[in-house]
């Protein structure tokens, strides 16, 4: 059984303007949130994980 995940929304939180304690410090840090809907029928954890890893939104980098 192939599980169909549906991408609903994405959000990017960028810490570009974060004030570090050391003024010389700088980092490229961000959090990329992905909301995916999976079917309500009972599926196994391994099948759900495989569907997530195989989804185009999971491997978008």
Secondary structure, 3 states (H helix, E strand, C coil): CCCCCEEEEEEEEECCCCCCCCCCCCCCCEEEEEEEECCCCCCCHHHHHHHHHHCCCCCCC
